[in-house]
Amino acid sequence: MKPFFLIPCLLLCSFIANSQVKPADSGQSPELETVAEFGKHQPIGVGVSKGKRIFVTFPKNSDNYDYGLAEIVNGQRRPYPNEEWNKWDSLNPQNRFINVQALFVDQTDALWVLDPASPSGMPAFPTGIKLLKINLATNQVEKIYRFEDQPRERTGLNDVQVDSRQQIAYLSDPRRAAIIVLDLKSGKSRAVLEGDKSTKADPNFVLTIDGKEVRDSKGIPFSSNVNGIALTADFAYLYFRPITQTNLYRIATNYLTDPALTPAEVASHVETMAETGVSHGMVADKAGTIYLTDSPRKAVRYFTADRKLKTLVTDNRLLWPDSFAVGPDGYLYLTAAQIQRTKRYNNGEDKVDYPFRLYRMKLPK
């Protein structure tokens, strides 16, 4: 005689098995892969070399600082280019990383490292502002640019793109609402489009994520002038935009590099490309596609050469998707900074979903 409970048990087991096969929607896309986890170390900038070496920057803060710039080897962080540059040493701002922000690997496979020298919640170090060129073959710093011809006390550099052909670097300066054009041969730099409508945040725009306005403890909303920038692979156009404004702009670089043009003449050549919503970081691929982060939608979107705006991936893990790098392996690499979940925007409460992570996704075909 079979046990009387066999049939109910079979039905129960079948129910459990079916429940496991069909889980509730997690809001996670299989296209988004985790590359590395960083615990409580917040990733900001990312760069990927032609040899698939991965570099990530981390802001300086008193709670969780060890390296400002790290190479990711087998998922682990290693100080780069050495421990000396990464020491917490505010007494030597010119030869230490003060607060490394953006990375860029140029077409010659050199790594460019931008240090605005303005740690959040700490005094700025104007003499520490610098852009480093590092030779990845030797792991040596080859050149340092210090922007001594700029008003460094009023400067807040954020992103960098490099034209290795003409030896020009383009940098965003949200504090001044300007684009900085740096001649890498002479070391001289100029500010362009300063205070232009294309580089200024909308003062009435309030960033809202998950139904919550991103405001600090004083009620001041997050705001940023021109922030992410993207240089096309042929060096012909620079794309740019403020975070708290919804338009994407571009300008032909020959107008940026012509010192004879007046500010009004330069501004007249700015093109409004599309209304793209909120975006923090951006990058261009070889096809001229512009990738844009989108924190309210928890998405990565892209703007095609034929001016179409599409979505590459949407995922609940994309909490303040921040900086991009296009890898030689056909992947787009991306940091998630979770800035809206930090203490600053939650009345002193830490709401970060640890660990911080670096992600990647396949580029569209």
C-alpha positions, 0 to 999 in steps of 0.5 A: 500500500502506497503512503497516503501522502505521496500524491500531495507530496508530488503536487507540492514538489511540482509546485516548488520546481515550477516556482524555481523555474519561473522566478519573479522579475528581478529587474536584472538584464543578462546582458549586464555582466559584473566585471569586478566588485569593490566593497565600499570603494566607490568607482568613478572613472574607467579606462580599458587599454588595447591590451584589455588592461582595466583601470578604475578611479576612486574618490578620496574620502576619510572612510574608505580610501586606499588607492585613487587609481587602481589596475584591476587584475584578476578582479583585485585592485592594485595601486597604479602606477605605484603606491607612491602616487596613491599615498594619502599625502595632502602636503605634496599635492603636485606629486600625489593623487588628491582626488582622481576623477576621469580616465581616457585611453587614447589611440596610441594606448596611452592612459590619461589621468585627470585629477581635479584635486577637489575631494568632496567635503574637504578643502580643494588643492588648486596646486594639485590640479593635473592631467597625467599621461602614463605610458602603459608599456613602461608604467611610467608617468611621461608628462604632467599638465598643471593648468597654471594658465587657468584660474585654478581656484575657480576650476573644477575639471571633470572629464577628459578626451584626447585627440592624439593626432592633433595633440589636443585634450578637451576637458569639461569644467562644470564649475565654470560651465566651460570646455577647456582646450589644452594644447599638449605640445605647448601646455597652454590651455583656453576656456571656450563656451564658458557660461553658454546655454549649452554648457549650463545646467537648467536652474529649474531642473531637479533630478529625480530618481526612484520618485525621490528628488536628489537633494542634500541635507540643506534641501539644495538639489543636485546640479551640474553644468557641462559634465560628460564629454565624448570625442568621435574616433575621427576627432571631428566632433566633441559631444557634451552636455550638462547633467541637469539639462536634457539636451545633447550638444556637439561642436566641430572641433576645428571651431574649438581649436581656432583661437581667432574665433570670438566666444560668440562665433564659437557658440554659433557653431554648437549644434543641438542634437537631441533631447536625451533626458538625464545623462552623466557620462558618455563615450563614442565608439568607432562607428560614431555612436554616442553612449549615454548613461541614464540614472532615472531610467537605470539604463544605458542609451545610445545615439546613432550616427543617423540621429536615433536614440535607442536603449542598449540595456535597462537594469536595476543595478545601474544605480547612477551609471557614471563613466564609460570605456569602450574595450577592444573586446567588443564590450562597453565598460561602465561604473555605477557610483550610486551617488544618489544613495550616499549620505550627502543626499539622504540626510546622513544615512548611507543607503548604498547597495554594497558592494560597488561594482564595475559592469560591462555589456556587449556593444550593439551590432 
